[in-house]
Amino acid sequence: MREDQMKEIKPKIMYYGTPTFLLSTLNEDGTTNISPMSSSWALGDCIILGVGLGSQAIENITRHKQCVINLPSPQLWKNIEKISSFTGNQNIPRYKKELGFTYRKDKYDAAELTPVKSKTVMPHRVLECPIQVEAVVKNIRIPDYNPQFAIVETQVVRFHAHEEILENDCHIDPSKWSPLIYNFRHYFGLGPEVGKTFRA
């Protein structure tokens, strides 16, 4: 590859290959909202999330600073896609309306997923996700350079994993576990593409 073979472009999105997750947050009435997302990174027991403003998720974690980060396997991509155009916010932001979002409160039912009580936090986990991370929100910051999103710092308080992906009591077997990767609106797992988002 030579430098003159490179081309500068302006991609519409920047999801160049990040794990998809379902963020569980607590609604005002005590029910759990789940939101498909794909902006996160971890360092020690700290997990940083990128959450869009105007979403039910950011409203919930601003009011109640607990959440669950549920990590699905590639096999769950269709379940996630079923709720990718739903929002738990009845007052749908204009930009989401333009993208075709509609209101849906019970996303567990819509996604055909199972809620299960958490051990430490109030939002429910997603049973089908092989990894479920209970966390508390430590800080929420809105960057001046991009006020459409919030950077949310969380601290892990409990980590759950399906027994089938474990190597021993404190290690996950990487040959048995693969995250669902969101790569320029395509879903991938262990190399091959498994599906594509239906959203424009």
N, C-alpha and C positions, 0 to 999 in steps of 0.2 A: 504494500500500500504506500503510495506516494502522497505528499501533501496536496499536489494538484488534483488528486482524485477525491478530495474531500469537498463537500458542498455545504454551505451555510443555509439552514432552513429555519422556519418559524412554526414549530409544531403546535397544534391546537391544544394538546394536553401534554403533561410531562410525566405520565405514568410509565416510566421506562423499564418497569419490572420490579414491583414491590408486592409483599404479601397482602392478600385480602384478609380483612377481619370483620367480625360483626361486633359492634360496640353496644353493650347493654347498659341502659341508663334508666333512672327511675322517673316515671311520670308523676305529675302533681297528685294524682289520685292513688298512687301506690302501685300501679301496674308498671310493667317493664316495656320499654321501647327498644327495638334493635335496629341498628343503622349499619348498612354495608359501607365499609371504608377501605382505603388502601394507602394511607399515609401514616407511617409509624416507624420508629426505630427504638432499639433497646440498648441500655448501657447499665450493667449491673442490675439492680432491682428497680431501675427507673425506666419507664416506657413513655416516650414522647409521641403524642398524637396530633395530627393535623385535622381539625374539625371545622367544617364550613359554618359561617355565621348565618343565622336565619333558620337553622335546623333545629329539630326537637332535641337532638343530642346535646347541642351546646346550651340550650335553655335548661335542660335537665341537670347537666353537670355543674352549671353555674349555681343552681339552687341547691342541689344535693350532690356533694362532692364524693360520689362513689360510682364505680363502673365495673363492668366485666369486659375484658378483651378476649373474644372467642375466635380461635383460629381454625378455620375449616380446612378440610382436605380437598383435593381437586374434585372428588366425586360429588361434592356439594354445590358445585357452581350453578346448577340449574335452580336449586333452592334459593340461592342468593339472588340470582337474576330475577326471580319472581317478585322480589320486593325492591329491586333497584330503582324503580320509578315511583315508589310510595314514600310519603313523608308522614311522620307522626304529628306534624304541626298543622293545625287546622287553618292557621293564617299563612297560606303558602306564599313564600317570597316570589316576587315577579319573575326573577331569573329562573326559578324552579318551574313556574307555570309555563314559561316559554320552552322549557326542556321536556314538558309533558308530565310533570309530577302530579300525583293526586293524593288526597288524604286517605290514610288507612291506619287505624289504631292498632288492631291486632295483627301484627306482622308475623308472629309465630305461626298463626293459623294460615296466613297467606303463603308463607314460605314452607309450610309443612314441616316445621321444626318443633322441638319439644322443650318447654321451659323447665328448668330444675332449680330449686332453691340454692342460693349461695351459702357458704359457711360463715363469712364475715361481713359481707356487704349486702345491701338490700336488693339491688337489681338481680334478676335471675340470670343464670347461665344458659347456654344452648347445649343441650345434651349431646347432639350429634357431632359437635365440634371436638376433635381429638385433643385439643389444648384449650383450656379455659383459665384465664388469669383474672383473679379478683384484685382490684386496685382502688386506691384512694387518690383523689385529685389534689395535688399540692400547689399548683399554680396554673393560671390561665392568662396568656398574654396575646394581645392582638398586635401584630407587627405594623409599624407605620407604613412600610413600603407595600403592604398587601392587606388592606383592612377587610378583605372578604373571608379571611380565615383566622382561626385562633390556634395558637400553639399551646397544647395542654400537656403539662407535666404530671405524670402519675407515678405512684409508688406501689409496687407489687406487695400484696399482703398474703395471698394464697395462690398456689399454682396447681392446677388439676390436669391430669393426662390420662387418656384411655390406656388401660393395661397393655393392650396389644401393640402399642408403639414404644413401650418401655424396654430398656436393656437391663436396668436394675432399679433400685429404689430412688436413685437421684440422677439417672441419665436416660435420655431419649435416644432410641436407636435410629440414627439417620437413614438407615436402609429401609426402615419401616414407616418413616414419617416424611411427608413432603407438604409444605404449605401450598395453598392455592395462590399462584402469582397472577397479578393483574398487569398486563404488558400491552400498553397502547390499545386499551379497550378489548384485548383478547385475554382469555384465561388459559393458564398453563400449569402443568404439574409434572414434575420429574422429566422435563424435556418437551414432550409433545403438547400441542394445543388441545384443550378439552372443550372449548366453546368461545363464543364471542358475545359481547354485550349487545342488546337490541336497541340501546339508546343511541341517538345520533351523535 
